[in-house]
Amino acid sequence: MRAESAGRLVIPVNALNTSRTCPVCGHIAKGNRVTQSRFECASFAVNADHVGALNIRNRGGPALCDAGPAAA
């Protein structure tokens, strides 16, 4: 991988439903993804790519903490 060859830490994350899960309340539904680019839940509305990025960060964050200070 390019990131690894550059000395970057790579954390595998399950991407399942990252664009359908509300990062605020955790509700998962196909209906949360209103359009290709729009995410709306009862408690949060934003661009769908932003939601996916937040959820991936939230899923990978604990693994980064578990890796310890040497990983950062």
Buried (B, 14 or more C-beta within 10 A) or exposed (E): EEEEEEEEEEBEBEEEBBBBBBBEEEBEEEEBBEEEEEBBBEEBEBEBEEBBBBBBEEBBEEEEEEEEEEEE
